[in-house]
Amino acid sequence: MPLRPTWKGAIAFGMVVIPVRLYKATENKTVAFHLLHQKCHSRARIVYRCEDEGEYFGLADTVRAYEYAKGEYVTFEPADFERLPLKSLRTIEVSAFAPGNQIDPVRYKDAYYIEPEKLGERPFALFQQALVATGRVAIARITFAQREHLCCLRPDGDTIILHTLYYHDEVRSREGIATPDATTRPEELELAITLVNAMPAGFRPEEYEDDYRRALEQVVEAKLAGRETPQVAPSPPPVADFMAALRASVEAAKGKQQADGRSKERSA
């Protein structure tokens, strides 16, 4: 299925205006479940009930409202949100540039591919190349989904990806989170570093799959076929002898490394 743009507008880069479209870069792939009435297994539906008249109604019969006083509301139509006095409603206005590693990864939310309109291809390419040459990302704001998002524009290959970011007051303080109150010995650290180096290096996303989703699918298939699903053995308890556990882990990692090497040689 072709991607559909989620937002259309322009990037404002100084006096340069670049017309662009945004496409959601990620999607959630989970096994979908439905809520059924336990008694008869009929599909459950969400309905709303009017407090004054006792009438039941659906989502299509609702209207958004802001409570400005107890029991007093002012209502909003979809068009009202399109007329907000915000530059970021139609423009991604760049306000600053920063090194990419200056943004704490905890602040990243969603990712969007940016595609230039035909008239914006040349300035878009210039903007992307400037980000690459300076090693920076652009800091900006954008409005969609009925809120203004802080965001950064990051070069990726020949294009740019927009990441929405959490605002400063949306990131929780780590105050109260316990940190290790323990000392380590040099030989322990050396062995731990050996283990890190013995394990596979680098991140190859194509090597990882959603095992939870796959396990759920297996359970669904087993239920449909009337079979019992295999049980996974519980996690082993922590080993009391920490150094022995490290040494055993290093030996196991080295053994796997050698086996993988032999397998690659046979494949070649």
N, C-alpha and C positions, 0 to 999 in steps of 0.2 A: 504494500500500500504506500503510495507516495506521501511524503511529508507535507503537512499543511502549515502555512505560516500562522504563528500565534500572535504576531504583532507586526505592524507596518509603521514606519516613520523614517527618521533620519538621525545620523550621528553628526553632532555639531563639534567640529574640531577647529577651534579658533574661528576664522571667518569661513572655513570650508564646511559645506553641508553635503553629507553623503546619504542619499536615499537607500534604505536597507529593509530587509525582512528578517524576522527571527523565527527559528524553528527549534522546538524542544529537542535537545540532544540525547535525552535519556528516557527510558520508560520502565515501569515496574512490571515484572513478570512473576506473578504469584498465582497459585492455585486458587480459583475463586470458589467461595462457599456461599450458600444461601441460608437464610433463616427460615425454618419451617415450624408450624404449630406442632408441638410434640405429640399432641393427642391424635391428630389425623394426617400429619405430614403435608398439609396444604401450605402454599407459599404465604409468608407473612408480608404485609404491606405497611409502609409507614404512612400514617394519616395524622392530620392535625385536628384539634378540637377547639372551637371557639368558646372562651370562658363565659361570654355574656349570653350567647344563644344556645350553647350546647351542640351546635352544628359541627359535623365532621367535614373536612375539605382536604384537597391535595395541595402540593407545592405550587402548582400553577395558579392557585387562587390566593397566593400570599403577596405581600408587598413589603419592601424593606422600610424600616422606620427608625428614627432616633428619638429616644425618650429624653426630652429636655426638662421635664418636671414629672413628679410622681403621677403616672397614669396619663400623661399628656405626650403626644407624639407628633412629629412632623415626618411625612412620608416622602420617599425618594423613588423616582422612576429610573429605569436604566439610562435614559438620556441625560439625567442629572449628573451621573458619574462621568459622562463624556464631555461635560461642559465645565469641569473643574478648572480653576485658574492656575494650572501647573504647566510649566514648560516641558516637563518630563512626560507629559501625556502623549506627545507625538515626537519628542526629540530626546535622544540620548546625548545630553550635553556634558562633554568631558570637562571636569573641573580640576584635575590634577593627574600627575603621572608618578608611579612609584615602582621600585624594584619588586618583581613578583614574589620574592621570598620574604618581603616585608609583611605580607598578608598571612596571618595565622590561619592554617587550614581549617580550624574549627569554625571560621566565619563563612566558609563556602556553603551555598545552598544548592540551587539548581543550575544547570548548564544549557545554553542555547547556541545553536549555530547561527552565525550572521551571514546573510547572503546579500550582496549589493544589487540594487536595481541596475538596469543596463546603463543609465546615465551616470551611475555612481561607481562604475568599475575602476576607472583610473584613480580617482581620489581614494577609493577604498584600498587599492593596491599600495598607494603611497603611504597611507596611514599604517597599514600592516607592516610594511618594510621599515618604517620609522620606529615602530615598537620593537621589531627584531633588532635593529641596529643599536638602539639605546638599551636593550635588555629590560624594558619597562612594560608595565601594564597601565591602561588608562582607567582612572577612577571616575565614575559617573553615576547618574540616577536615571531610572526608567519607571514609568507607571503602567501597570497592567494588573489584571485580576483584583481590581479595586483596592490597590495600595501602591505607594511609591517605594521602589526597591533601590537600595544602595547596590552598586554593581561594579565589576571590573571587566575590562575588555582585554583578553589575552591572545597574543598571536599563536596560531597553531598551524604549522605547515604554511600553506599559501592563503590561509583564511584567518578569521578571528572568532574566538568563542567568548560569549558573554556569560559571566557567572554572577548570579545574584548573591548578595552577601548579607549576613546578619548585621544589624546595627549594633553599636557598642552596648546599649542597654539590653539587648536581646541575648547576649552571651553571659551565662551565669558565672558568678564568682566561684573560684575553686576553694575559697575559704571554708574550712571545716573538713576538707578531704584529707584523710590521713596519708602521710608519706612514710616510706620505710624508715624505721628507727633501728638500723642495723649496720654493722661494719663488715667489710669484706676483706679477705686476705689477697695479696698479690697473686698467689698461685691459683686461687679461685677465678680471679679476673682473667688471667692468662688462659685458663682452660675454657672459660666461657667464650673468649674471643676466638679460640681455636674452633669451637663448635659453630660459631657464627660463620667463620670462613669456610668450614667444611660443608655447610649446607648450600643449596642452589643460590646463585647470585642473580639479582635483577628481578624485575616484575614483568611477567608475560601474562597479560589479562586473559588471553585466549586459553590459557591452561587451567583456568578456574571456572567451575560451574556451580550453580545453586543446588547444593546437595539436599537442602531442606525441601525445595520444590520437587526434586527428583524423588525423594523419599515419600512425599505426600502422594505423588502420582502412582508410586508402587503400591501404597496402601489402598488407593482408590481402585486400582486394577485388581488387587487381591480381594477386596470386598465384593467387587462385581463377580469375581470368579469363585467366591466362597472359600478362599484359601486363608490360612493363617499367615500373618506377616512375620518375618524373622525378627527377633529381638537383638538389639545391639548390646554388647557387653558394657557394663558400667565403667566409668573412667577409673583408672587405677589410683589408689591413694598416694599422697605425696611420700617420696622416699626419705627416710630419716637421714641416710648418709648422702649429703648433698654432693660431695666430691665424687663418690661412686656413681651417682646418677649422671653427673657431667661426663665422666670418663666413658660410661656406657653409651651416652648419647653421641659423643665424638666418634667412637668406634662404629656405631650404627650409621652415622652420617657419611663417614669415609667409605664404608662398605657399599652404601647406596651410590655414592659418587663414582666408585670404581665400576659397579655394575652398569650404571647409566653410560659410562664411557665405553665399556665393551659392547653394549647394545648399539650405540651410535656407530662404532667401527664396523659391526656386522651389517648395519643398514647401508653404510657407505660402500 
